Amino acid sequence: MRGAILASADGIGEEIKWNAPSFYAGEHFATMRLNGKVPLQLILHLGVKKSAIARDSIEDPEGLLQWLGPDRACISFPSPGFVAARVASVQHIVRQWVQHVPARGAG
């Protein structure tokens, strides 16, 4: 999954933040949750400043996104096979999501 996220769009980087793999394009926009009830979750967010994203601005034909708030959504991966079968869909969502991420230091 890490490689798929990094390959989703130019300018995506990765580092460990909040004790987990975290991805940035300007600000951080995605963090993996590795120790929850589901083996792997990808939490999509808009950085540390208060922001909002219109739910209809992200095309999600498979219904992978679970919206957690106006600035956050989650994709849950209950098994490795689920990850492999949805790489293209996750990359499509990530490409759209990063268009809403503020530039680092913006605001």
Phi, psi and omega per residue, in radians:
M1 nan -0.673 3.132
R2 -1.006 -0.830 -3.141
G3 -1.086 -0.670 3.124
A4 -1.133 -0.717 3.122
I5 -1.145 -0.816 -3.136
L6 -1.071 -0.564 -3.126
A7 -1.511 -0.030 -3.077
S8 -1.152 -0.654 -3.080
A9 -2.758 2.693 3.064
D10 -1.107 2.530 3.039
G11 1.525 0.062 3.094
I12 -1.468 2.268 3.091
G13 -2.117 3.016 -3.073
E14 -2.432 2.515 2.980
E15 -2.729 2.931 3.055
I16 -1.521 2.121 3.108
K17 -2.521 2.481 -3.085
W18 1.013 0.604 3.097
N19 1.060 0.525 -3.132
A20 -2.722 2.809 3.030
P21 -1.033 2.258 -3.136
S22 -2.310 2.539 -3.026
F23 -2.089 2.536 -3.117
Y24 -2.410 2.664 2.991
A25 -2.594 1.539 -2.865
G26 1.506 -1.826 3.039
E27 -1.489 2.899 3.028
H28 -1.155 2.441 -3.108
F29 -2.283 -0.208 -3.113
A30 -2.630 2.450 3.110
T31 -2.406 2.363 3.090
M32 -1.442 2.393 3.016
R33 -1.872 2.031 -2.986
L34 -1.879 -0.089 -3.014
N35 -2.293 0.605 3.116
G36 -1.718 -2.897 3.123
K37 -1.179 -0.502 3.076
V38 -1.732 2.402 -3.070
P39 -0.929 -0.644 -3.133
L40 -2.538 2.304 3.007
Q41 -2.291 2.544 3.031
L42 -1.960 1.997 3.119
I43 -1.653 2.076 3.098
L44 -1.705 2.333 -3.115
H45 -2.565 3.137 -3.058
L46 -2.031 0.500 -3.132
G47 1.610 -2.925 -3.004
V48 -1.546 -0.355 -3.137
K49 -1.463 2.617 3.120
K50 -1.087 2.183 3.129
S51 -2.564 3.025 3.052
A52 -2.521 2.707 3.108
I53 -2.349 2.347 3.105
A54 -1.242 2.235 -3.104
R55 -1.019 -0.578 -3.116
D56 -1.404 -0.001 3.103
S57 -1.487 -0.133 3.097
I58 -1.992 1.980 3.089
E59 -1.282 2.189 -3.055
D60 -2.458 1.225 -3.038
P61 -1.084 -0.443 3.131
E62 -1.542 -0.084 -3.140
G63 1.177 0.631 -3.105
L64 -1.320 -0.510 -3.045
L65 -1.373 2.285 2.951
Q66 -1.930 1.989 -3.081
W67 -1.358 2.226 -3.110
L68 -1.789 -0.204 -3.110
G69 3.036 -3.078 -3.107
P70 -1.225 -0.228 -3.097
D71 -2.216 0.166 -3.054
R72 -2.526 2.523 3.024
A73 -2.523 2.854 -3.064
C74 -2.341 2.482 2.951
I75 -2.061 2.168 -3.134
S76 -1.757 2.431 -3.140
F77 -2.156 1.675 -3.059
P78 -1.283 -0.246 -3.128
S79 -2.730 2.775 3.097
P80 -1.011 -0.625 3.121
G81 -1.115 -0.600 3.103
F82 -1.125 -0.700 3.110
V83 -1.081 -0.936 -3.070
A84 -1.045 -0.652 -3.086
A85 -1.315 -0.244 -3.039
R86 -2.125 0.275 -3.123
V87 -0.974 -0.848 -3.104
A88 -1.083 -0.696 3.124
S89 -1.164 -0.714 3.105
V90 -1.128 -0.751 3.111
Q91 -1.076 -0.674 3.101
H92 -1.084 -0.769 3.116
I93 -1.136 -0.785 -3.123
V94 -1.076 -0.761 3.116
R95 -1.000 -0.700 3.114
Q96 -1.247 -0.752 -3.069
W97 -1.058 -0.775 -3.069
V98 -1.123 -0.332 3.075
Q99 -1.190 -0.298 -3.112
H100 -1.793 -0.059 -3.099
V101 -1.411 2.235 3.121
P102 -1.152 2.626 3.045
A103 -1.088 2.609 -3.138
R104 -1.029 2.234 3.130
G105 1.438 0.016 -3.139
A106 -1.303 2.688 3.053
G107 1.720 nan nan
